[in-house]
Amino acid sequence: MKKFRNILWGLVLIVLGLIIGGNALGITNIEIFFDGWWTLIIIIPCFIGLFKEREKTGNIIGLLIGIALLLACQDILDFNLLWKLILPTILVVIGLSMIFKDTIGGKVNEKIKELNSKKNKEHEYCATFSGQDVNFDGETFTGADLTAVFGGVKCDLRKAIIESDTVINTSSIFGGIDIYVPENLKVKVKSSSIFGGVSDDRKYKENAEAHTIYVNATCLFGGVEIK
């Protein structure tokens, strides 16, 4: 997935470079700074985010807003009507996301609830306007709560002892959380995110017989990366 994201960004930059170079040489005459060109700053990252992140809600909302603003700048939509429709559109998208997510991920939700009822309450870590590194080398890992508010948390489980399925509850608000998991371990994600999300950057295959780490993520202008 990370490779595909890099390909998309690469294509965007190549096309932009060809247009600028073609205009400079007089080969093309493509106007880059058209009315509403700035909406591409919203549209392109949100579009690429649809392929990068497990949670699509924030990117779908951003994409719809960016396209609507572009159409308004092109006088296809009325700005006054647009501002009236933005809030209800956001609410509808979030509502649909919650309905279908709970329907599709019912088994994951039930497993997370079960594991949370058994989880060790001692492993709670929070970084507010700061950074925190959490290392479980040689320790038996039974779950954790990770919170990043305008900060970052790094949780390293690569040398941890994982004897059963576990859950990691994460909350990232204008912050980031990195979770390093052992090779071949299974990971399942439940994500509730607005303008943020969870990405899985692992390159190795999961072992079907291995234990599972469940990541229960809440992101608000923040993100969780599984590595």
Phi, psi and omega in degrees: 000320179296321179297318180296321177297317179297323177297316180298313178297322178298318179296320179299313182292323178296313180298317179298317179296320178295321179294313181296316179294319179296320178295320182295326181270358179079009179285320179236165177220064183261124181281114180281317184268065177280170179300119179088015181303329183295341179293341178294336177295333176271316188293311187295310179298322180292322178295315179293327178298335178297331180267340185270318192254146179291321180271119187261348191303308182299319180291323177296316178299312180299320180296316180296318179295316180298316179295319180296319178295321178297316179295324178292320178294333178270008179063024175272325174245154178272130182299319181299318178292323181299313181297328179288333185266345184299309183298309179298327178295316178299316181297319180295315181297316179296318179298314178296321179298318180294320181295307184288329180293317179292327180290314183286320186261033183301315182294321178295318179299316181295320180294321179297317177299318180297314182292324179295329179290340181252356189290146174291120184282354184284334186271075177238125185228138183221134176237115179242115185054036181199185177234151180216132177254127180242121184237129181248032180304122176074002181259152175281120184263124182238014179120163182199160172244124182239129181229130177232117178238108186052038181202194182218146176233133175245121180244115184253113181247010188297332179243018179281158176265112182243107187260354181200175176297141182223167179232141173240117176267125182236143173226117180237114181241107187053038181212182181222146179231126177251128179240117178262118184248156178297153180298144175071357178289143179278143178228131174236142189237136165241123187230132172239102190223145172231119184053052178181188179168186182246132177236144180245108185259013180291144183252351182262163183274149178280148176269121184299336182265358182282164176288165184244135170259124178262124178256114180257097193251139170235122184232129174231104186053037180213182183206161176235131177243127176260124187233000000 
